[in-house]
Amino acid sequence: MAKAFPQYFKQVFDDYQVLVQVNPDTFTGIELIVHPDGKIEKTEMEFDEEIFEDLKEDEFIDCNVLEFQMHLAKTN
């Protein structure tokens, strides 16, 4: 069976934004918190099977893979 591509989500708050990458095959991924001063926190995550419902309930929207990768590159 072919592997599914990761899915990307984001939510913008008043003074920071959160971007999330979810691998739907393994329910693992990465959370990025982008602060107004440019600092980016990166956290490796393990999600449960309800992650997509949770993100929708928390009003996350789809995010472009390039936007996520741009921020991720700044963490290295």
Distance bins in CASP14 RR format, pairs under 12 A and 6 or more apart:
PFRMAT RR
TARGET T0000
AUTHOR 0000-0000-0000
RMODE 2
METHOD distances of the structure
MODEL  1
1 25 0 0 0 0 1 0 0 0 0 0 0
2 24 0 0 0 0 0 1 0 0 0 0 0
2 25 0 0 0 0 1 0 0 0 0 0 0
3 23 0 0 0 0 1 0 0 0 0 0 0
3 24 0 0 0 0 1 0 0 0 0 0 0
3 25 1 0 1 0 0 0 0 0 0 0 0
3 26 0 0 0 0 1 0 0 0 0 0 0
4 22 0 0 0 0 1 0 0 0 0 0 0
4 23 1 0 0 1 0 0 0 0 0 0 0
4 24 1 0 1 0 0 0 0 0 0 0 0
4 25 1 0 1 0 0 0 0 0 0 0 0
4 26 0 0 0 0 1 0 0 0 0 0 0
4 27 0 0 0 0 0 1 0 0 0 0 0
4 52 0 0 0 0 0 1 0 0 0 0 0
5 21 0 0 0 0 0 1 0 0 0 0 0
5 22 0 0 0 0 0 1 0 0 0 0 0
5 23 0 0 0 0 1 0 0 0 0 0 0
5 24 0 0 0 0 1 0 0 0 0 0 0
5 25 0 0 0 0 1 0 0 0 0 0 0
5 65 0 0 0 0 1 0 0 0 0 0 0
6 19 0 0 0 0 0 1 0 0 0 0 0
6 20 0 0 0 0 1 0 0 0 0 0 0
6 21 1 0 1 0 0 0 0 0 0 0 0
6 22 1 0 0 1 0 0 0 0 0 0 0
6 23 1 0 1 0 0 0 0 0 0 0 0
6 24 1 0 0 1 0 0 0 0 0 0 0
6 25 0 0 0 0 1 0 0 0 0 0 0
6 26 0 0 0 0 1 0 0 0 0 0 0
6 27 0 0 0 0 0 1 0 0 0 0 0
6 28 0 0 0 0 1 0 0 0 0 0 0
6 29 1 0 0 1 0 0 0 0 0 0 0
6 30 0 0 0 0 1 0 0 0 0 0 0
6 45 0 0 0 0 0 1 0 0 0 0 0
6 47 0 0 0 0 0 1 0 0 0 0 0
6 51 0 0 0 0 0 1 0 0 0 0 0
6 63 0 0 0 0 0 1 0 0 0 0 0
6 65 1 0 0 1 0 0 0 0 0 0 0
6 68 0 0 0 0 1 0 0 0 0 0 0
6 69 0 0 0 0 0 1 0 0 0 0 0
6 72 0 0 0 0 0 1 0 0 0 0 0
7 19 0 0 0 0 0 1 0 0 0 0 0
7 20 0 0 0 0 1 0 0 0 0 0 0
7 21 1 0 0 1 0 0 0 0 0 0 0
7 22 1 0 1 0 0 0 0 0 0 0 0
7 23 0 0 0 0 1 0 0 0 0 0 0
7 24 1 0 0 1 0 0 0 0 0 0 0
7 25 0 0 0 0 0 1 0 0 0 0 0
7 27 0 0 0 0 0 1 0 0 0 0 0
7 29 0 0 0 0 1 0 0 0 0 0 0
7 30 0 0 0 0 0 1 0 0 0 0 0
7 47 0 0 0 0 0 1 0 0 0 0 0
7 51 0 0 0 0 1 0 0 0 0 0 0
7 52 1 0 0 1 0 0 0 0 0 0 0
7 55 0 0 0 0 1 0 0 0 0 0 0
7 56 0 0 0 0 0 1 0 0 0 0 0
7 60 0 0 0 0 0 1 0 0 0 0 0
7 61 0 0 0 0 0 1 0 0 0 0 0
7 62 1 0 0 1 0 0 0 0 0 0 0
7 63 0 0 0 0 1 0 0 0 0 0 0
7 64 0 0 0 0 0 1 0 0 0 0 0
7 65 0 0 0 0 1 0 0 0 0 0 0
7 68 0 0 0 0 0 1 0 0 0 0 0
8 18 0 0 0 0 0 1 0 0 0 0 0
8 19 1 0 0 1 0 0 0 0 0 0 0
8 20 1 0 0 1 0 0 0 0 0 0 0
8 21 1 0 1 0 0 0 0 0 0 0 0
8 22 1 0 0 1 0 0 0 0 0 0 0
8 23 0 0 0 0 0 1 0 0 0 0 0
8 24 0 0 0 0 0 1 0 0 0 0 0
8 29 0 0 0 0 0 1 0 0 0 0 0
8 30 0 0 0 0 1 0 0 0 0 0 0
8 31 0 0 0 0 0 1 0 0 0 0 0
8 32 0 0 0 0 0 1 0 0 0 0 0
8 55 0 0 0 0 0 1 0 0 0 0 0
8 60 0 0 0 0 1 0 0 0 0 0 0
8 61 0 0 0 0 1 0 0 0 0 0 0
8 62 1 0 0 1 0 0 0 0 0 0 0
8 63 1 0 1 0 0 0 0 0 0 0 0
8 64 1 0 0 1 0 0 0 0 0 0 0
8 65 1 0 1 0 0 0 0 0 0 0 0
8 66 0 0 0 0 1 0 0 0 0 0 0
8 67 1 0 0 1 0 0 0 0 0 0 0
8 68 1 0 1 0 0 0 0 0 0 0 0
8 69 0 0 0 0 1 0 0 0 0 0 0
8 70 0 0 0 0 0 1 0 0 0 0 0
8 71 0 0 0 0 0 1 0 0 0 0 0
8 72 0 0 0 0 0 1 0 0 0 0 0
9 17 0 0 0 0 0 1 0 0 0 0 0
9 18 0 0 0 0 1 0 0 0 0 0 0
9 19 1 0 0 1 0 0 0 0 0 0 0
9 20 1 0 1 0 0 0 0 0 0 0 0
9 21 0 0 0 0 1 0 0 0 0 0 0
9 22 1 0 0 1 0 0 0 0 0 0 0
9 24 0 0 0 0 0 1 0 0 0 0 0
9 29 0 0 0 0 0 1 0 0 0 0 0
9 30 0 0 0 0 0 1 0 0 0 0 0
9 31 0 0 0 0 1 0 0 0 0 0 0
9 32 0 0 0 0 0 1 0 0 0 0 0
9 45 0 0 0 0 0 1 0 0 0 0 0
9 47 0 0 0 0 0 1 0 0 0 0 0
9 51 0 0 0 0 1 0 0 0 0 0 0
9 52 0 0 0 0 1 0 0 0 0 0 0
9 54 0 0 0 0 0 1 0 0 0 0 0
9 55 1 0 1 0 0 0 0 0 0 0 0
9 56 0 0 0 0 1 0 0 0 0 0 0
9 57 0 0 0 0 0 1 0 0 0 0 0
9 58 0 0 0 0 1 0 0 0 0 0 0
9 59 0 0 0 0 0 1 0 0 0 0 0
9 60 1 0 1 0 0 0 0 0 0 0 0
9 61 1 0 0 1 0 0 0 0 0 0 0
9 62 1 0 0 1 0 0 0 0 0 0 0
9 63 1 0 1 0 0 0 0 0 0 0 0
9 64 0 0 0 0 0 1 0 0 0 0 0
9 65 0 0 0 0 0 1 0 0 0 0 0
9 67 0 0 0 0 0 1 0 0 0 0 0
9 68 0 0 0 0 1 0 0 0 0 0 0
10 16 0 0 0 0 0 1 0 0 0 0 0
10 17 1 0 1 0 0 0 0 0 0 0 0
10 18 1 0 0 1 0 0 0 0 0 0 0
10 19 1 0 1 0 0 0 0 0 0 0 0
10 20 1 0 0 1 0 0 0 0 0 0 0
10 21 0 0 0 0 0 1 0 0 0 0 0
10 22 0 0 0 0 0 1 0 0 0 0 0
10 31 0 0 0 0 0 1 0 0 0 0 0
10 32 0 0 0 0 1 0 0 0 0 0 0
10 33 0 0 0 0 0 1 0 0 0 0 0
10 34 0 0 0 0 1 0 0 0 0 0 0
10 55 0 0 0 0 1 0 0 0 0 0 0
10 58 0 0 0 0 0 1 0 0 0 0 0
10 59 0 0 0 0 0 1 0 0 0 0 0
10 60 1 0 0 1 0 0 0 0 0 0 0
10 61 1 0 0 1 0 0 0 0 0 0 0
10 62 0 0 0 0 1 0 0 0 0 0 0
10 63 1 1 0 0 0 0 0 0 0 0 0
10 64 0 0 0 0 1 0 0 0 0 0 0
10 65 0 0 0 0 0 1 0 0 0 0 0
10 67 1 0 0 1 0 0 0 0 0 0 0
10 68 1 0 0 1 0 0 0 0 0 0 0
10 70 0 0 0 0 0 1 0 0 0 0 0
10 71 0 0 0 0 1 0 0 0 0 0 0
11 17 1 0 0 1 0 0 0 0 0 0 0
11 18 1 0 1 0 0 0 0 0 0 0 0
11 19 0 0 0 0 1 0 0 0 0 0 0
11 20 0 0 0 0 1 0 0 0 0 0 0
11 31 0 0 0 0 0 1 0 0 0 0 0
11 32 0 0 0 0 0 1 0 0 0 0 0
11 33 0 0 0 0 0 1 0 0 0 0 0
11 34 0 0 0 0 0 1 0 0 0 0 0
11 54 0 0 0 0 0 1 0 0 0 0 0
11 55 0 0 0 0 1 0 0 0 0 0 0
11 56 0 0 0 0 0 1 0 0 0 0 0
11 57 0 0 0 0 0 1 0 0 0 0 0
11 58 1 0 0 1 0 0 0 0 0 0 0
11 59 1 0 0 1 0 0 0 0 0 0 0
11 60 1 0 1 0 0 0 0 0 0 0 0
11 61 1 0 0 1 0 0 0 0 0 0 0
11 62 0 0 0 0 0 1 0 0 0 0 0
11 63 0 0 0 0 1 0 0 0 0 0 0
12 18 0 0 0 0 1 0 0 0 0 0 0
12 19 0 0 0 0 1 0 0 0 0 0 0
12 33 0 0 0 0 0 1 0 0 0 0 0
12 34 0 0 0 0 1 0 0 0 0 0 0
12 36 0 0 0 0 0 1 0 0 0 0 0
12 59 0 0 0 0 0 1 0 0 0 0 0
12 60 0 0 0 0 1 0 0 0 0 0 0
12 61 0 0 0 0 1 0 0 0 0 0 0
12 63 0 0 0 0 0 1 0 0 0 0 0
12 67 0 0 0 0 0 1 0 0 0 0 0
13 19 0 0 0 0 0 1 0 0 0 0 0
13 33 0 0 0 0 1 0 0 0 0 0 0
13 34 0 0 0 0 0 1 0 0 0 0 0
13 35 0 0 0 0 0 1 0 0 0 0 0
13 36 0 0 0 0 0 1 0 0 0 0 0
13 58 0 0 0 0 0 1 0 0 0 0 0
13 59 0 0 0 0 0 1 0 0 0 0 0
13 60 0 0 0 0 0 1 0 0 0 0 0
14 35 0 0 0 0 0 1 0 0 0 0 0
14 36 0 0 0 0 1 0 0 0 0 0 0
15 33 0 0 0 0 0 1 0 0 0 0 0
15 34 0 0 0 0 0 1 0 0 0 0 0
15 35 1 0 0 1 0 0 0 0 0 0 0
15 36 1 0 1 0 0 0 0 0 0 0 0
15 37 0 0 0 0 1 0 0 0 0 0 0
15 38 0 0 0 0 0 1 0 0 0 0 0
15 39 0 0 0 0 0 1 0 0 0 0 0
16 32 0 0 0 0 0 1 0 0 0 0 0
16 33 1 0 0 1 0 0 0 0 0 0 0
16 34 1 0 0 1 0 0 0 0 0 0 0
16 35 1 0 1 0 0 0 0 0 0 0 0
16 36 1 0 0 1 0 0 0 0 0 0 0
16 37 0 0 0 0 1 0 0 0 0 0 0
16 38 0 0 0 0 1 0 0 0 0 0 0
16 39 0 0 0 0 1 0 0 0 0 0 0
16 40 0 0 0 0 1 0 0 0 0 0 0
16 41 0 0 0 0 1 0 0 0 0 0 0
16 71 0 0 0 0 0 1 0 0 0 0 0
17 31 0 0 0 0 0 1 0 0 0 0 0
17 32 0 0 0 0 1 0 0 0 0 0 0
17 33 1 0 0 1 0 0 0 0 0 0 0
17 34 1 0 1 0 0 0 0 0 0 0 0
17 35 0 0 0 0 1 0 0 0 0 0 0
17 36 0 0 0 0 1 0 0 0 0 0 0
17 38 0 0 0 0 0 1 0 0 0 0 0
17 40 0 0 0 0 0 1 0 0 0 0 0
17 41 0 0 0 0 0 1 0 0 0 0 0
17 60 0 0 0 0 0 1 0 0 0 0 0
17 61 0 0 0 0 0 1 0 0 0 0 0
17 63 0 0 0 0 1 0 0 0 0 0 0
17 67 0 0 0 0 1 0 0 0 0 0 0
17 68 0 0 0 0 0 1 0 0 0 0 0
17 71 0 0 0 0 1 0 0 0 0 0 0
18 30 0 0 0 0 0 1 0 0 0 0 0
18 31 1 0 0 1 0 0 0 0 0 0 0
18 32 1 0 0 1 0 0 0 0 0 0 0
18 33 1 0 1 0 0 0 0 0 0 0 0
18 34 1 0 0 1 0 0 0 0 0 0 0
18 35 0 0 0 0 0 1 0 0 0 0 0
18 40 0 0 0 0 0 1 0 0 0 0 0
18 41 0 0 0 0 1 0 0 0 0 0 0
18 42 0 0 0 0 0 1 0 0 0 0 0
18 43 0 0 0 0 0 1 0 0 0 0 0
18 45 0 0 0 0 0 1 0 0 0 0 0
18 55 0 0 0 0 0 1 0 0 0 0 0
18 58 0 0 0 0 1 0 0 0 0 0 0
18 59 0 0 0 0 0 1 0 0 0 0 0
18 60 1 0 0 1 0 0 0 0 0 0 0
18 61 0 0 0 0 0 1 0 0 0 0 0
18 63 0 0 0 0 1 0 0 0 0 0 0
18 68 0 0 0 0 0 1 0 0 0 0 0
18 71 0 0 0 0 0 1 0 0 0 0 0
19 29 0 0 0 0 0 1 0 0 0 0 0
19 30 0 0 0 0 1 0 0 0 0 0 0
19 31 1 0 0 1 0 0 0 0 0 0 0
19 32 1 0 1 0 0 0 0 0 0 0 0
19 33 0 0 0 0 1 0 0 0 0 0 0
19 34 1 0 0 1 0 0 0 0 0 0 0
19 40 0 0 0 0 1 0 0 0 0 0 0
19 41 0 0 0 0 0 1 0 0 0 0 0
19 42 0 0 0 0 1 0 0 0 0 0 0
19 43 0 0 0 0 0 1 0 0 0 0 0
19 45 0 0 0 0 0 1 0 0 0 0 0
19 55 0 0 0 0 0 1 0 0 0 0 0
19 60 0 0 0 0 1 0 0 0 0 0 0
19 61 0 0 0 0 0 1 0 0 0 0 0
19 62 0 0 0 0 0 1 0 0 0 0 0
19 63 1 0 1 0 0 0 0 0 0 0 0
19 64 0 0 0 0 1 0 0 0 0 0 0
19 65 0 0 0 0 0 1 0 0 0 0 0
19 66 0 0 0 0 0 1 0 0 0 0 0
19 67 1 0 0 1 0 0 0 0 0 0 0
19 68 1 0 1 0 0 0 0 0 0 0 0
19 69 0 0 0 0 1 0 0 0 0 0 0
19 70 0 0 0 0 1 0 0 0 0 0 0
19 71 1 0 1 0 0 0 0 0 0 0 0
19 72 0 0 0 0 1 0 0 0 0 0 0
19 74 0 0 0 0 0 1 0 0 0 0 0
19 75 0 0 0 0 0 1 0 0 0 0 0
20 27 0 0 0 0 0 1 0 0 0 0 0
20 28 0 0 0 0 0 1 0 0 0 0 0
20 29 1 0 0 1 0 0 0 0 0 0 0
20 30 1 0 0 1 0 0 0 0 0 0 0
20 31 1 0 1 0 0 0 0 0 0 0 0
20 32 1 0 0 1 0 0 0 0 0 0 0
20 33 0 0 0 0 0 1 0 0 0 0 0
20 34 0 0 0 0 0 1 0 0 0 0 0
20 42 0 0 0 0 0 1 0 0 0 0 0
20 43 0 0 0 0 1 0 0 0 0 0 0
20 44 0 0 0 0 0 1 0 0 0 0 0
20 45 1 0 0 1 0 0 0 0 0 0 0
20 47 0 0 0 0 1 0 0 0 0 0 0
20 51 0 0 0 0 1 0 0 0 0 0 0
20 52 0 0 0 0 0 1 0 0 0 0 0
20 54 0 0 0 0 0 1 0 0 0 0 0
20 55 1 0 0 1 0 0 0 0 0 0 0
20 56 0 0 0 0 0 1 0 0 0 0 0
20 58 0 0 0 0 1 0 0 0 0 0 0
20 60 1 0 0 1 0 0 0 0 0 0 0
20 61 0 0 0 0 0 1 0 0 0 0 0
20 62 0 0 0 0 0 1 0 0 0 0 0
20 63 1 0 0 1 0 0 0 0 0 0 0
20 67 0 0 0 0 0 1 0 0 0 0 0
20 68 0 0 0 0 1 0 0 0 0 0 0
20 71 0 0 0 0 0 1 0 0 0 0 0
20 72 0 0 0 0 0 1 0 0 0 0 0
21 27 0 0 0 0 0 1 0 0 0 0 0
21 28 0 0 0 0 1 0 0 0 0 0 0
21 29 1 0 1 0 0 0 0 0 0 0 0
21 30 1 0 1 0 0 0 0 0 0 0 0
21 31 1 0 0 1 0 0 0 0 0 0 0
21 32 0 0 0 0 1 0 0 0 0 0 0
21 42 0 0 0 0 0 1 0 0 0 0 0
21 43 0 0 0 0 0 1 0 0 0 0 0
21 44 0 0 0 0 0 1 0 0 0 0 0
21 45 0 0 0 0 1 0 0 0 0 0 0
21 47 0 0 0 0 0 1 0 0 0 0 0
21 51 0 0 0 0 0 1 0 0 0 0 0
21 55 0 0 0 0 0 1 0 0 0 0 0
21 60 0 0 0 0 0 1 0 0 0 0 0
21 62 0 0 0 0 0 1 0 0 0 0 0
21 63 0 0 0 0 1 0 0 0 0 0 0
21 64 0 0 0 0 0 1 0 0 0 0 0
21 65 0 0 0 0 1 0 0 0 0 0 0
21 67 0 0 0 0 0 1 0 0 0 0 0
21 68 1 0 1 0 0 0 0 0 0 0 0
21 69 0 0 0 0 1 0 0 0 0 0 0
21 71 0 0 0 0 0 1 0 0 0 0 0
21 72 1 0 0 1 0 0 0 0 0 0 0
22 28 1 0 0 1 0 0 0 0 0 0 0
22 29 1 0 1 0 0 0 0 0 0 0 0
22 30 0 0 0 0 1 0 0 0 0 0 0
22 31 0 0 0 0 1 0 0 0 0 0 0
22 45 0 0 0 0 1 0 0 0 0 0 0
22 46 0 0 0 0 0 1 0 0 0 0 0
22 47 1 0 0 1 0 0 0 0 0 0 0
22 48 0 0 0 0 0 1 0 0 0 0 0
22 49 0 0 0 0 0 1 0 0 0 0 0
22 50 0 0 0 0 0 1 0 0 0 0 0
22 51 1 0 1 0 0 0 0 0 0 0 0
22 52 1 0 0 1 0 0 0 0 0 0 0
22 53 0 0 0 0 0 1 0 0 0 0 0
22 54 0 0 0 0 0 1 0 0 0 0 0
22 55 1 0 0 1 0 0 0 0 0 0 0
22 60 0 0 0 0 0 1 0 0 0 0 0
22 62 0 0 0 0 0 1 0 0 0 0 0
22 63 0 0 0 0 0 1 0 0 0 0 0
22 68 0 0 0 0 0 1 0 0 0 0 0
23 29 1 0 1 0 0 0 0 0 0 0 0
23 30 0 0 0 0 1 0 0 0 0 0 0
23 44 0 0 0 0 0 1 0 0 0 0 0
23 45 0 0 0 0 1 0 0 0 0 0 0
23 46 0 0 0 0 0 1 0 0 0 0 0
23 47 0 0 0 0 1 0 0 0 0 0 0
23 51 0 0 0 0 0 1 0 0 0 0 0
23 52 0 0 0 0 0 1 0 0 0 0 0
24 47 0 0 0 0 1 0 0 0 0 0 0
24 49 0 0 0 0 1 0 0 0 0 0 0
24 51 0 0 0 0 1 0 0 0 0 0 0
24 52 1 0 0 1 0 0 0 0 0 0 0
24 55 0 0 0 0 0 1 0 0 0 0 0
25 47 0 0 0 0 0 1 0 0 0 0 0
25 49 0 0 0 0 0 1 0 0 0 0 0
26 44 0 0 0 0 0 1 0 0 0 0 0
26 45 0 0 0 0 0 1 0 0 0 0 0
26 46 0 0 0 0 1 0 0 0 0 0 0
26 47 0 0 0 0 1 0 0 0 0 0 0
26 48 0 0 0 0 0 1 0 0 0 0 0
26 49 0 0 0 0 0 1 0 0 0 0 0
26 51 0 0 0 0 0 1 0 0 0 0 0
27 45 0 0 0 0 1 0 0 0 0 0 0
27 46 1 0 0 1 0 0 0 0 0 0 0
27 47 1 0 1 0 0 0 0 0 0 0 0
27 48 1 0 0 1 0 0 0 0 0 0 0
27 49 1 0 0 1 0 0 0 0 0 0 0
27 50 0 0 0 0 1 0 0 0 0 0 0
27 51 1 0 0 1 0 0 0 0 0 0 0
27 52 0 0 0 0 1 0 0 0 0 0 0
27 54 0 0 0 0 0 1 0 0 0 0 0
28 43 0 0 0 0 0 1 0 0 0 0 0
28 44 1 0 0 1 0 0 0 0 0 0 0
28 45 1 0 0 1 0 0 0 0 0 0 0
28 46 1 0 1 0 0 0 0 0 0 0 0
28 47 1 0 0 1 0 0 0 0 0 0 0
28 48 0 0 0 0 0 1 0 0 0 0 0
28 51 0 0 0 0 0 1 0 0 0 0 0
29 42 0 0 0 0 0 1 0 0 0 0 0
29 43 0 0 0 0 1 0 0 0 0 0 0
29 44 1 0 0 1 0 0 0 0 0 0 0
29 45 1 0 1 0 0 0 0 0 0 0 0
29 46 1 0 0 1 0 0 0 0 0 0 0
29 47 1 0 0 1 0 0 0 0 0 0 0
29 51 0 0 0 0 1 0 0 0 0 0 0
29 68 0 0 0 0 0 1 0 0 0 0 0
29 72 0 0 0 0 0 1 0 0 0 0 0
30 40 0 0 0 0 0 1 0 0 0 0 0
30 41 0 0 0 0 0 1 0 0 0 0 0
30 42 1 0 0 1 0 0 0 0 0 0 0
30 43 1 0 0 1 0 0 0 0 0 0 0
30 44 1 0 0 1 0 0 0 0 0 0 0
30 45 1 0 0 1 0 0 0 0 0 0 0
30 46 0 0 0 0 0 1 0 0 0 0 0
30 47 0 0 0 0 0 1 0 0 0 0 0
30 63 0 0 0 0 0 1 0 0 0 0 0
30 68 0 0 0 0 1 0 0 0 0 0 0
30 69 0 0 0 0 0 1 0 0 0 0 0
30 71 0 0 0 0 1 0 0 0 0 0 0
30 72 1 0 0 1 0 0 0 0 0 0 0
30 75 0 0 0 0 1 0 0 0 0 0 0
31 40 0 0 0 0 0 1 0 0 0 0 0
31 41 0 0 0 0 1 0 0 0 0 0 0
31 42 1 0 0 1 0 0 0 0 0 0 0
31 43 1 0 1 0 0 0 0 0 0 0 0
31 44 0 0 0 0 1 0 0 0 0 0 0
31 45 1 0 1 0 0 0 0 0 0 0 0
31 46 0 0 0 0 0 1 0 0 0 0 0
31 47 0 0 0 0 1 0 0 0 0 0 0
31 51 0 0 0 0 0 1 0 0 0 0 0
31 55 0 0 0 0 0 1 0 0 0 0 0
31 60 0 0 0 0 0 1 0 0 0 0 0
31 63 0 0 0 0 0 1 0 0 0 0 0
31 68 0 0 0 0 0 1 0 0 0 0 0
31 71 0 0 0 0 0 1 0 0 0 0 0
31 72 0 0 0 0 0 1 0 0 0 0 0
31 75 0 0 0 0 0 1 0 0 0 0 0
32 38 0 0 0 0 0 1 0 0 0 0 0
32 39 0 0 0 0 0 1 0 0 0 0 0
32 40 1 0 1 0 0 0 0 0 0 0 0
32 41 1 0 0 1 0 0 0 0 0 0 0
32 42 1 0 1 0 0 0 0 0 0 0 0
32 43 1 0 0 1 0 0 0 0 0 0 0
32 44 0 0 0 0 0 1 0 0 0 0 0
32 45 0 0 0 0 0 1 0 0 0 0 0
32 63 0 0 0 0 1 0 0 0 0 0 0
32 67 0 0 0 0 0 1 0 0 0 0 0
32 68 1 0 0 1 0 0 0 0 0 0 0
32 69 0 0 0 0 0 1 0 0 0 0 0
32 70 0 0 0 0 0 1 0 0 0 0 0
32 71 1 0 1 0 0 0 0 0 0 0 0
32 72 1 0 0 1 0 0 0 0 0 0 0
32 73 0 0 0 0 0 1 0 0 0 0 0
32 74 0 0 0 0 1 0 0 0 0 0 0
32 75 1 0 0 1 0 0 0 0 0 0 0
33 39 0 0 0 0 1 0 0 0 0 0 0
33 40 1 0 0 1 0 0 0 0 0 0 0
33 41 1 0 1 0 0 0 0 0 0 0 0
33 42 0 0 0 0 1 0 0 0 0 0 0
33 43 1 0 0 1 0 0 0 0 0 0 0
33 45 0 0 0 0 0 1 0 0 0 0 0
33 71 0 0 0 0 1 0 0 0 0 0 0
33 75 0 0 0 0 0 1 0 0 0 0 0
34 40 1 0 1 0 0 0 0 0 0 0 0
34 41 0 0 0 0 1 0 0 0 0 0 0
34 42 0 0 0 0 0 1 0 0 0 0 0
34 63 0 0 0 0 0 1 0 0 0 0 0
34 67 0 0 0 0 0 1 0 0 0 0 0
34 68 0 0 0 0 0 1 0 0 0 0 0
34 70 0 0 0 0 0 1 0 0 0 0 0
34 71 1 0 1 0 0 0 0 0 0 0 0
34 72 0 0 0 0 0 1 0 0 0 0 0
34 74 0 0 0 0 1 0 0 0 0 0 0
34 75 0 0 0 0 0 1 0 0 0 0 0
35 41 1 0 0 1 0 0 0 0 0 0 0
35 71 0 0 0 0 0 1 0 0 0 0 0
35 74 0 0 0 0 0 1 0 0 0 0 0
38 71 0 0 0 0 1 0 0 0 0 0 0
38 74 1 0 0 1 0 0 0 0 0 0 0
38 75 0 0 0 0 0 1 0 0 0 0 0
39 71 0 0 0 0 0 1 0 0 0 0 0
39 74 0 0 0 0 1 0 0 0 0 0 0
39 75 0 0 0 0 1 0 0 0 0 0 0
40 68 0 0 0 0 0 1 0 0 0 0 0
40 70 0 0 0 0 0 1 0 0 0 0 0
40 71 1 0 1 0 0 0 0 0 0 0 0
40 72 0 0 0 0 1 0 0 0 0 0 0
40 73 0 0 0 0 1 0 0 0 0 0 0
40 74 1 0 1 0 0 0 0 0 0 0 0
40 75 1 0 1 0 0 0 0 0 0 0 0
40 76 0 0 0 0 0 1 0 0 0 0 0
41 71 0 0 0 0 0 1 0 0 0 0 0
41 72 0 0 0 0 0 1 0 0 0 0 0
41 74 0 0 0 0 0 1 0 0 0 0 0
41 75 0 0 0 0 1 0 0 0 0 0 0
42 68 0 0 0 0 0 1 0 0 0 0 0
42 71 0 0 0 0 1 0 0 0 0 0 0
42 72 1 0 0 1 0 0 0 0 0 0 0
42 73 0 0 0 0 0 1 0 0 0 0 0
42 74 0 0 0 0 1 0 0 0 0 0 0
42 75 1 0 1 0 0 0 0 0 0 0 0
42 76 0 0 0 0 1 0 0 0 0 0 0
43 72 0 0 0 0 0 1 0 0 0 0 0
43 75 0 0 0 0 0 1 0 0 0 0 0
44 72 0 0 0 0 0 1 0 0 0 0 0
44 75 0 0 0 0 0 1 0 0 0 0 0
45 51 0 0 0 0 1 0 0 0 0 0 0
45 54 0 0 0 0 0 1 0 0 0 0 0
45 55 0 0 0 0 0 1 0 0 0 0 0
47 53 0 0 0 0 0 1 0 0 0 0 0
47 54 0 0 0 0 1 0 0 0 0 0 0
47 55 0 0 0 0 1 0 0 0 0 0 0
48 54 0 0 0 0 1 0 0 0 0 0 0
48 55 0 0 0 0 0 1 0 0 0 0 0
50 56 0 0 0 0 0 1 0 0 0 0 0
50 57 0 0 0 0 1 0 0 0 0 0 0
50 58 0 0 0 0 0 1 0 0 0 0 0
51 57 0 0 0 0 0 1 0 0 0 0 0
51 58 0 0 0 0 0 1 0 0 0 0 0
51 60 0 0 0 0 0 1 0 0 0 0 0
52 58 0 0 0 0 0 1 0 0 0 0 0
52 60 0 0 0 0 1 0 0 0 0 0 0
52 62 0 0 0 0 0 1 0 0 0 0 0
53 60 0 0 0 0 0 1 0 0 0 0 0
54 60 0 0 0 0 1 0 0 0 0 0 0
55 61 0 0 0 0 1 0 0 0 0 0 0
55 62 0 0 0 0 1 0 0 0 0 0 0
55 63 0 0 0 0 0 1 0 0 0 0 0
56 62 0 0 0 0 0 1 0 0 0 0 0
61 67 0 0 0 0 0 1 0 0 0 0 0
62 68 0 0 0 0 0 1 0 0 0 0 0
63 69 0 0 0 0 0 1 0 0 0 0 0
63 70 0 0 0 0 0 1 0 0 0 0 0
63 71 0 0 0 0 1 0 0 0 0 0 0
63 72 0 0 0 0 0 1 0 0 0 0 0
64 70 0 0 0 0 1 0 0 0 0 0 0
64 71 0 0 0 0 0 1 0 0 0 0 0
65 71 0 0 0 0 0 1 0 0 0 0 0
65 72 0 0 0 0 0 1 0 0 0 0 0
66 72 0 0 0 0 0 1 0 0 0 0 0
66 73 0 0 0 0 0 1 0 0 0 0 0
67 73 0 0 0 0 0 1 0 0 0 0 0
67 74 0 0 0 0 0 1 0 0 0 0 0
68 74 0 0 0 0 0 1 0 0 0 0 0
68 75 0 0 0 0 0 1 0 0 0 0 0
69 75 0 0 0 0 0 1 0 0 0 0 0
69 76 0 0 0 0 0 1 0 0 0 0 0
END
